[in-house]
């Protein structure tokens, strides 16, 4: 994957995108697809993921219900609560997995996390 090391919209306010991810997750929709689209929007497409028009466009491209964008705007308390819970659990980066109370940080630890989950 090609990455723009100096995207014009970075750093960016991640709250709108984070709240949208919560809404999409809670609706049982395509969280992995949206996560990839958000990363691509910043690091490849030079889009501002803090803008409603960009988020709406990503939902449309993925075929995800656009009503979730409006719903996500009311999720400030949920985002704060889940962020606090993550901090209390020791989460300090991304990707970060907790399996049976054991932390796994980094994509290179994914296989270990999966093995732990299977045991």
C-alpha positions in Angstrom: 0.0 0.0 0.0 1.3 3.4 -0.9 1.2 5.9 2.0 1.5 9.7 1.9 3.9 10.4 4.7 2.7 14.0 4.9 -1.0 14.0 4.4 -2.5 17.5 4.3 -5.3 16.5 6.8 -3.1 15.2 9.6 -3.3 15.5 12.5 -7.1 15.5 12.3 -9.8 15.5 14.9 -10.6 11.8 15.2 -13.8 12.1 17.3 -16.3 12.2 14.4 -14.8 9.1 12.8 -14.5 7.3 16.1 -18.2 8.0 16.9 -19.1 6.8 13.5 -17.2 3.6 14.1 -19.2 3.1 17.3 -22.5 3.6 15.5 -21.5 1.2 12.7 -20.3 -1.4 15.2 -23.5 -1.0 17.3 -25.6 -1.4 14.1 -23.7 -4.7 13.3 -22.4 -3.2 10.1 -18.9 -3.3 8.4 -16.5 -2.0 11.0 -13.4 -3.4 9.4 -14.3 -2.0 6.0 -15.0 1.5 7.5 -11.7 1.3 9.5 -9.8 0.6 6.3 -11.6 3.3 4.4 -10.9 5.9 7.2 -7.2 5.0 7.2 -7.0 5.2 3.4 -8.9 8.5 3.4 -6.2 10.1 5.6 -3.0 8.3 4.4 -3.7 7.8 0.7 -6.6 10.0 -0.4 -5.8 13.3 1.5 -9.4 13.5 2.8 -10.4 15.1 6.1 -12.2 12.5 8.1 -13.5 15.2 10.5 -15.8 16.4 7.8 -19.4 15.1 7.5 -19.3 15.1 3.7 -16.2 12.9 3.7 -17.7 10.4 6.3 -20.9 10.3 4.3 -19.0 9.6 1.1 -17.1 6.7 2.8 -20.4 5.2 4.0 -21.8 5.5 0.6 -18.8 3.9 -1.0 -19.1 1.0 1.4 -22.9 0.6 1.1 -23.4 1.4 4.8 -26.6 3.1 6.0 -25.9 6.8 5.8 -28.3 7.4 8.7 -25.6 6.1 11.0 -23.7 9.3 10.5 -26.4 11.4 12.0 -26.9 8.8 14.8 -23.1 8.9 15.5 -23.3 12.6 16.4 -25.0 11.8 19.7 -22.3 9.3 20.9 -20.0 11.6 22.7 -20.7 10.1 26.1 -20.3 6.6 24.8 -17.0 7.4 23.1 -15.7 9.0 26.3 -16.9 6.0 28.4 -15.3 3.4 26.1 -12.1 5.5 25.8 -11.9 5.6 29.6 -12.5 1.9 29.8 -9.7 1.3 27.3 -7.3 3.5 29.2 -8.2 1.7 32.5 -7.5 -1.7 30.7 -4.0 -0.5 29.7 -4.6 0.2 26.0 -2.0 2.6 24.8 -1.8 2.2 21.0 -3.4 0.7 18.0 -3.9 -2.0 17.1 -4.3 -3.4 20.6 -6.0 -6.6 21.6 -7.0 -7.9 25.0 -7.7 -11.6 25.2 -8.7 -13.2 28.5 -7.1 -10.2 30.3 -3.8 -10.5 28.4 -2.7 -7.5 26.3 -1.3 -7.8 22.8 -0.1 -4.6 21.1 0.8 -4.3 17.5 -0.2 -6.1 14.3 2.7 -8.4 14.7 1.0 -9.8 17.8 -2.3 -10.7 16.1 -1.4 -14.3 15.6 -0.5 -14.6 19.3 -3.8 -13.0 20.3 -5.7 -15.5 18.1 -3.8 -18.4 19.5 -4.6 -17.2 23.0 -8.3 -16.9 22.1 -8.3 -20.5 20.8 -6.8 -21.9 24.0 
